[in-house]
Amino acid sequence: MKNYMKFKVWPVLAGLLLAFVTMILFEFVNSFFFPFPEGMEVKDIKAFTDNLPWIVYILVLLGWMIGSFLAGYITTRLAREQVFRLSLIVGIILTFLGVVNNLMIGHGMVFNVIGLPMFLIFSYFGHLYWRRVVQKSSDINLS
């Protein structure tokens, strides 16, 4: 049970936490450029996001991509896994939460089509990056 927690559960949780922190940082930067209006209520978020310029969505998308990449990287690193299994789970969870986020906030359809696959794609890139780092370091150790 301890090994299962150490090599399966904790890497997934660490990857998700790192992704959330990264995405929140990008949202925080966005809030400096485009702050919420005073007295805005939760029901008005959809109207607010409809009127935002495209640069806001670029920063959100960058946060999603970098967060997913770091999540895939740290999950694979902590799990020491050669197959794309736990990082895939992280990508699926992030995609599901992205769908929930988009339903609540109401981003445009173009943003959904472009943005949501990025969770899976970049968590896979993070996984691949770690595998290449491990393979290179093991090749050096063998020499």
Backbone torsions as a table, in degrees:
resi	resn	phi	psi	omega
1	MET	NA	-38.9	179.6
2	LYS	-64.1	-41.9	179.0
3	ASN	-65.5	-36.7	178.7
4	TYR	-62.6	-45.4	178.9
5	MET	-64.6	-42.8	-174.8
6	LYS	-69.6	-39.1	-173.7
7	PHE	-106.3	-1.2	179.7
8	LYS	-126.1	-55.2	-172.8
9	VAL	-77.0	-51.2	-176.7
10	TRP	-63.5	-39.4	175.6
11	PRO	-61.5	-39.2	178.6
12	VAL	-65.6	-45.4	179.1
13	LEU	-64.4	-40.1	178.4
14	ALA	-64.9	-41.7	177.6
15	GLY	-62.5	-44.1	178.6
16	LEU	-64.2	-42.9	179.6
17	LEU	-62.1	-44.2	178.8
18	LEU	-63.5	-39.6	177.5
19	ALA	-63.8	-44.3	-179.5
20	PHE	-62.6	-44.4	-179.6
21	VAL	-62.8	-44.4	179.5
22	THR	-61.8	-45.8	-179.1
23	MET	-66.2	-37.6	178.2
24	ILE	-65.1	-37.5	177.4
25	LEU	-62.4	-42.3	177.2
26	PHE	-65.2	-39.2	176.6
27	GLU	-65.2	-36.6	178.7
28	PHE	-63.5	-43.9	176.5
29	VAL	-61.8	-41.7	177.7
30	ASN	-59.2	-37.2	-176.8
31	SER	-68.1	-21.0	175.6
32	PHE	-72.2	-38.8	-178.4
33	PHE	-80.8	-36.2	-177.1
34	PHE	-134.5	77.1	-177.8
35	PRO	-72.7	157.5	175.1
36	PHE	-67.3	142.5	176.3
37	PRO	-66.2	152.2	178.0
38	GLU	-60.8	135.7	175.5
39	GLY	75.2	14.0	-179.8
40	MET	-72.8	135.3	179.0
41	GLU	-98.3	164.2	-177.5
42	VAL	-59.5	-36.8	-178.6
43	LYS	-67.4	-16.0	-179.0
44	ASP	-93.0	1.0	-176.5
45	ILE	-62.8	-41.0	-179.4
46	LYS	-59.5	-44.6	179.5
47	ALA	-65.7	-36.3	179.1
48	PHE	-66.9	-45.2	-178.0
49	THR	-70.6	-25.8	178.1
50	ASP	-65.9	-25.8	-175.5
51	ASN	-101.7	8.5	-179.3
52	LEU	-81.5	148.5	177.1
53	PRO	-73.6	165.5	-175.2
54	TRP	-65.1	-25.6	-178.6
55	ILE	-62.3	-30.4	177.2
56	VAL	-62.0	-43.5	-178.8
57	TYR	-70.1	-30.3	176.0
58	ILE	-64.1	-43.3	178.5
59	LEU	-65.6	-39.0	177.2
60	VAL	-63.5	-45.4	-179.9
61	LEU	-62.7	-41.8	176.2
62	LEU	-61.3	-41.1	176.9
63	GLY	-61.8	-41.4	178.3
64	TRP	-64.9	-43.4	-177.3
65	MET	-68.3	-48.1	-178.9
66	ILE	-67.2	-41.2	177.5
67	GLY	-62.0	-41.8	179.0
68	SER	-67.6	-40.7	178.2
69	PHE	-60.8	-48.6	-179.7
70	LEU	-64.3	-35.9	178.1
71	ALA	-64.9	-45.2	177.9
72	GLY	-64.0	-39.8	180.0
73	TYR	-64.0	-52.1	-175.0
74	ILE	-70.7	-33.4	177.8
75	THR	-64.7	-46.6	179.5
76	THR	-66.3	-39.4	-179.7
77	ARG	-64.1	-47.1	-178.4
78	LEU	-70.2	-34.5	-178.8
79	ALA	-83.6	-16.0	-175.6
80	ARG	50.5	50.5	-173.4
81	GLU	-106.6	134.6	179.0
82	GLN	-91.2	-19.0	179.7
83	VAL	-99.8	155.3	-177.9
84	PHE	-87.2	74.3	-178.1
85	ARG	-114.1	-59.4	-177.9
86	LEU	-70.9	-36.5	176.2
87	SER	-66.6	-31.3	174.3
88	LEU	-65.0	-42.0	177.4
89	ILE	-60.3	-43.8	177.7
90	VAL	-61.2	-45.1	178.7
91	GLY	-61.5	-39.6	178.9
92	ILE	-66.6	-43.3	178.5
93	ILE	-62.8	-44.5	178.9
94	LEU	-63.5	-38.9	177.8
95	THR	-64.3	-44.5	178.0
96	PHE	-60.1	-44.9	179.1
97	LEU	-67.5	-31.7	174.7
98	GLY	-65.5	-39.3	176.6
99	VAL	-62.8	-45.6	178.6
100	VAL	-60.8	-44.4	178.3
101	ASN	-59.6	-44.9	-179.2
102	ASN	-67.6	-33.2	176.2
103	LEU	-68.6	-36.7	-179.7
104	MET	-74.5	-44.8	-175.6
105	ILE	-87.4	-38.6	176.9
106	GLY	86.4	49.4	174.0
107	HIS	-63.8	161.7	179.2
108	GLY	-67.8	159.7	-177.6
109	MET	-63.2	-36.8	179.3
110	VAL	-62.0	-42.4	178.4
111	PHE	-63.7	-39.3	178.5
112	ASN	-63.4	-44.6	-178.3
113	VAL	-65.7	-39.9	-179.9
114	ILE	-79.3	-42.2	-170.3
115	GLY	-79.3	-42.7	-172.9
116	LEU	-63.1	-39.0	176.9
117	PRO	-65.9	-17.7	-177.9
118	MET	-63.1	-29.3	178.7
119	PHE	-61.0	-47.4	-179.9
120	LEU	-71.7	-43.1	-176.9
121	ILE	-63.0	-48.5	-175.2
122	PHE	-79.0	-24.7	171.7
123	SER	-68.6	-32.9	174.7
124	TYR	-68.0	-42.0	176.8
125	PHE	-61.1	-39.3	176.4
126	GLY	-63.2	-40.7	176.0
127	HIS	-62.1	-47.6	179.8
128	LEU	-62.0	-39.7	179.6
129	TYR	-61.3	-44.6	179.1
130	TRP	-64.7	-41.8	179.1
131	ARG	-60.4	-40.4	179.7
132	ARG	-68.4	-37.5	176.9
133	VAL	-63.6	-43.0	180.0
134	VAL	-65.8	-44.5	-178.8
135	GLN	-64.8	-40.8	178.4
136	LYS	-65.3	-41.7	-179.7
137	SER	-69.5	-33.5	177.0
138	SER	-73.1	-31.9	175.3
139	ASP	-66.7	-37.7	178.7
140	ILE	-67.3	-39.6	-179.6
141	ASN	-66.9	-31.9	179.8
142	LEU	-73.6	-26.3	-177.3
143	SER	-75.4	NA	NA
